[in-house]
Amino acid sequence: MAFVTTAEVCDANQDLIRSGQLRALQPAFQIYGRRQIFSGPVVTVKVFEDNGLIRQFLEEKGNGRVLVVDGGGSLRCAILGGNPVVQAQNNGWAGIIVNGCIRDVDEINGCDIGVRALASHPIKASKKGLGEQRVPLNIAGTRICDGEWLYADTDGILVSQIELSV
């Protein structure tokens, strides 16, 4: 689905919204990275003030996927920085959603990848590798499951149980 806005997706899929198969995240995220419009299949990670698992995923080939990270909404440190985002861009990830903070904003804003996060913070996270992967998440009032589809633009973020077309 190239260059179709989230508003157009919503307008064309009212039945999916009513049934809960298409959901919008609450507008809590800041926009980072050069790619303001992105979409792809979801990979989920749940961590808290630790970015070891995030880094592991971004070292893999992204194949147009979107990494959705539930960092517990922590505003005490950044769980994503410039180096892993550069790696994600080079490995073909479409985007990264972070329910938490990022750092190295200028570097991230130079990358051709979509990044959404709650805020930026200069303190880095630990790298213990603790957390869960490929588990259902609850972020910004929305349940997000591994393998669903995510669509993001400057209007917002949508999650769908199926790949959509307008």
Phi, psi and chi 1 to 4 in degrees:
 res  aa     phi    psi   chi1   chi2   chi3   chi4
   1 MET       -   98.6 -172.6 -174.1   82.2      -
   2 ALA  -102.1  131.6      -      -      -      -
   3 PHE    58.0   33.4  -56.4  106.3      -      -
   4 VAL  -106.4  127.6  177.1      -      -      -
   5 THR   -74.2  157.9   69.3      -      -      -
   6 THR   -63.4  -33.0   55.3      -      -      -
   7 ALA   -62.8  -42.8      -      -      -      -
   8 GLU   -64.5  -39.2  -68.9  171.4  -44.9      -
   9 VAL   -61.4  -44.6  169.6      -      -      -
  10 CYS   -63.1  -45.1  -71.4      -      -      -
  11 ASP   -61.1  -35.9  -68.3   -9.0      -      -
  12 ALA   -86.5   -7.0      -      -      -      -
  13 ASN  -133.2   45.0  -68.0  -74.5      -      -
  14 GLN   -59.1  -36.4  -70.3  -66.1  -48.6      -
  15 ASP   -62.9  -40.0  -69.7  -17.9      -      -
  16 LEU   -67.9  -34.3  -65.8  177.9      -      -
  17 ILE   -66.0  -47.4  -67.2  169.7      -      -
  18 ARG   -60.8  -37.0  -79.5 -170.3  -72.3  -80.9
  19 SER   -82.0  -11.3   71.9      -      -      -
  20 GLY    87.0    2.7      -      -      -      -
  21 GLN   -75.0  -22.1  -66.2  176.3   44.7      -
  22 LEU  -122.4  122.1  176.9   61.2      -      -
  23 ARG  -129.6  147.9  -58.8  159.6  -36.8  -89.1
  24 ALA  -108.7  134.5      -      -      -      -
  25 LEU   -74.0  146.0  -84.5   66.7      -      -
  26 GLN   -60.9  147.2  -65.5  168.5  -10.3      -
  27 PRO   -77.8   78.1   27.2  -33.1      -      -
  28 ALA  -113.8   -4.2      -      -      -      -
  29 PHE  -104.4  142.3  -64.0   91.2      -      -
  30 GLN   -88.8  152.5  -56.7  -64.1  -45.7      -
  31 ILE   -98.6  127.7  -62.5  172.7      -      -
  32 TYR  -133.1  164.6  -57.2   96.9      -      -
  33 GLY    83.6  160.4      -      -      -      -
  34 ARG   -77.6  -23.6  -74.1 -163.9  -23.4 -121.6
  35 ARG   -89.8   99.2 -166.6  178.4  -61.1  178.8
  36 GLN   -81.9  -20.8  -65.8 -169.8  -12.5      -
  37 ILE  -118.3  123.9  -60.4  169.3      -      -
  38 PHE  -155.1  160.3   60.8   93.8      -      -
  39 SER  -156.6  162.9   63.3      -      -      -
  40 GLY   164.3  173.2      -      -      -      -
  41 PRO   -68.5  145.7    3.6   -1.9      -      -
  42 VAL   -90.0  139.1  168.2      -      -      -
  43 VAL  -120.9  129.1  177.3      -      -      -
  44 THR  -107.2  145.2   61.2      -      -      -
  45 VAL  -141.1  137.4  177.3      -      -      -
  46 LYS  -122.0  120.3 -174.2  172.6 -172.9  172.7
  47 VAL  -139.4  170.7  -61.1      -      -      -
  48 PHE  -142.9  110.7 -171.6   73.4      -      -
  49 GLU    53.0   35.7  -62.2  179.9    0.1      -
  50 ASP  -147.1  132.6 -174.3  -49.3      -      -
  51 ASN  -116.9   13.0   70.1    1.6      -      -
  52 GLY   -57.7  -47.7      -      -      -      -
  53 LEU   -66.3  -36.5  -80.9  179.3      -      -
  54 ILE   -60.0  -48.5  -61.5  167.4      -      -
  55 ARG   -60.4  -40.8  -65.7  176.0   74.8   91.2
  56 GLN   -58.8  -46.3  -74.6  176.9   25.2      -
  57 PHE   -63.2  -44.2  -91.1  105.1      -      -
  58 LEU   -71.6  -12.9  -61.8  177.7      -      -
  59 GLU   -76.5  -18.5  -71.1  171.0   -1.8      -
  60 GLU   -80.5  161.5  -61.2  175.1    8.1      -
  61 LYS   -65.3  130.8  -67.7  -66.0 -179.8 -165.9
  62 GLY   -81.7  -33.7      -      -      -      -
  63 ASN    51.1   39.6  -60.3  -43.4      -      -
  64 GLY    76.9   12.3      -      -      -      -
  65 ARG   -81.8  167.7  -65.5  177.7  -65.0  169.8
  66 VAL  -120.4  122.5  177.1      -      -      -
  67 LEU   -85.7  122.0 -174.7   63.7      -      -
  68 VAL  -109.1  117.8  178.7      -      -      -
  69 VAL  -113.2  119.9 -179.5      -      -      -
  70 ASP   -94.2  102.9 -176.5   -0.9      -      -
  71 GLY   -94.2   19.8      -      -      -      -
  72 GLY    69.6   10.9      -      -      -      -
  73 GLY    71.5   15.1      -      -      -      -
  74 SER   -62.8  133.9  174.2      -      -      -
  75 LEU  -112.0   19.0  -59.1  176.3      -      -
  76 ARG   -94.7  -15.6  -61.1 -171.6  -47.7 -171.9
  77 CYS  -163.2  167.6   67.6      -      -      -
  78 ALA   -94.7  130.0      -      -      -      -
  79 ILE  -101.2    2.6   57.4  173.6      -      -
  80 LEU  -145.0  133.2 -177.5   68.1      -      -
  81 GLY  -128.4 -175.0      -      -      -      -
  82 GLY   -62.0  -44.9      -      -      -      -
  83 ASN   -59.9  -48.7  -70.8  -21.1      -      -
  84 PRO   -65.0  -30.9  -10.3   14.5      -      -
  85 VAL   -69.5  -40.7  172.6      -      -      -
  86 VAL   -59.8  -43.8  167.9      -      -      -
  87 GLN   -62.2  -42.4 -171.4  163.4   38.2      -
  88 ALA   -60.8  -44.0      -      -      -      -
  89 GLN   -59.6  -47.0  167.9 -163.1 -100.2      -
  90 ASN   -68.5  -25.1  -65.8  -19.0      -      -
  91 ASN   -94.1    5.1  -75.6  -21.9      -      -
  92 GLY    84.5   23.6      -      -      -      -
  93 TRP   -75.9  141.6  -71.7   84.8      -      -
  94 ALA   -79.8  -37.3      -      -      -      -
  95 GLY  -169.8  171.5      -      -      -      -
  96 ILE  -140.2  127.8  -52.3  165.8      -      -
  97 ILE  -108.8  127.8  -52.2  -67.1      -      -
  98 VAL  -124.1  114.3  179.3      -      -      -
  99 ASN   -84.5   71.7 -176.0   32.2      -      -
 100 GLY   169.4 -157.5      -      -      -      -
 101 CYS  -108.3  157.8  -66.7      -      -      -
 102 ILE  -122.0  171.0   64.4  167.7      -      -
 103 ARG  -142.6  177.5   69.4 -174.9 -149.9  158.0
 104 ASP    62.8   45.7  -54.1  -39.4      -      -
 105 VAL   -57.7  -43.2  169.9      -      -      -
 106 ASP   -61.6  -41.4  -68.8  -22.3      -      -
 107 GLU   -65.3  -44.8 -175.5  176.2    5.6      -
 108 ILE   -63.1  -41.1  -70.0  170.8      -      -
 109 ASN   -65.5  -16.7  -76.5  -18.7      -      -
 110 GLY   -87.2   -6.6      -      -      -      -
 111 CYS   -90.2  143.1  -67.6      -      -      -
 112 ASP   -86.1   71.6 -175.8   23.0      -      -
 113 ILE  -155.1  154.0 -171.5  169.2      -      -
 114 GLY   -92.7  131.0      -      -      -      -
 115 VAL  -133.1  133.7  177.0      -      -      -
 116 ARG  -125.9  136.7  -58.4  -69.2 -170.3  -84.4
 117 ALA  -151.1  164.2      -      -      -      -
 118 LEU   -69.8  -38.8  -62.2  179.0      -      -
 119 ALA  -169.9 -178.9      -      -      -      -
 120 SER  -112.4  154.4   61.2      -      -      -
 121 HIS  -153.2  136.5 -161.3  -66.4      -      -
 122 PRO   -77.3  -20.5   26.7  -33.9      -      -
 123 ILE   -80.3  134.3  -64.8  175.5      -      -
 124 LYS   -87.8  158.5   66.8 -179.8  174.6  179.3
 125 ALA   -82.5  169.7      -      -      -      -
 126 SER   -76.2  168.6   66.6      -      -      -
 127 LYS  -127.7   47.2  -65.7  176.4  177.7   26.0
 128 LYS   -81.2  -20.0  -63.3  175.1 -174.3  170.5
 129 GLY    81.8   19.8      -      -      -      -
 130 LEU   -82.9  145.5  -58.5  175.6      -      -
 131 GLY   142.7 -171.1      -      -      -      -
 132 GLU  -125.9  148.6  -59.3  174.6   84.1      -
 133 GLN  -125.6  148.4   48.3 -169.9  -47.1      -
 134 ARG    58.5   41.6  -59.0 -174.2 -177.2  -82.8
 135 VAL  -115.2  154.7  -65.5      -      -      -
 136 PRO   -62.6  140.7  -21.2   32.2      -      -
 137 LEU  -120.0  156.4  -52.5  175.1      -      -
 138 ASN  -123.3  106.6  -73.4  -62.5      -      -
 139 ILE  -130.5  133.8  -63.2  175.0      -      -
 140 ALA    49.5   45.0      -      -      -      -
 141 GLY    74.7   14.0      -      -      -      -
 142 THR  -134.3  136.4  -56.7      -      -      -
 143 ARG   -82.7  132.4 -177.3  174.7  171.4   87.9
 144 ILE  -129.2  126.7  -56.4  170.6      -      -
 145 CYS  -114.7  147.6  -63.9      -      -      -
 146 ASP   -55.0  134.7 -162.4   78.9      -      -
 147 GLY    92.1  -11.1      -      -      -      -
 148 GLU   -73.4  179.7  -69.6 -172.1  -51.9      -
 149 TRP  -113.6  137.9  -77.7   78.7      -      -
 150 LEU  -117.8  139.1 -174.7  137.0      -      -
 151 TYR  -129.4  124.6  -57.0   87.3      -      -
 152 ALA  -132.7  141.0      -      -      -      -
 153 ASP  -150.5 -167.1   66.3    9.6      -      -
 154 THR   -73.0  -12.3   53.6      -      -      -
 155 ASP   -84.4  -28.3  -79.8  -20.4      -      -
 156 GLY   160.9 -165.5      -      -      -      -
 157 ILE  -128.4  129.1  -57.4  168.7      -      -
 158 LEU  -116.5  149.2  -60.8  174.4      -      -
 159 VAL  -128.2  134.3  176.2      -      -      -
 160 SER  -130.0  146.2  173.4      -      -      -
 161 GLN   -70.1  -22.8  -68.4  178.2   -5.0      -
 162 ILE  -130.2  158.5   58.0  171.4      -      -
 163 GLU   -67.7  134.1 -175.8  176.4    7.4      -
 164 LEU  -105.9  154.1  -60.3  173.1      -      -
 165 SER  -140.4  152.3   59.6      -      -      -
 166 VAL  -103.7      -  176.3      -      -      -
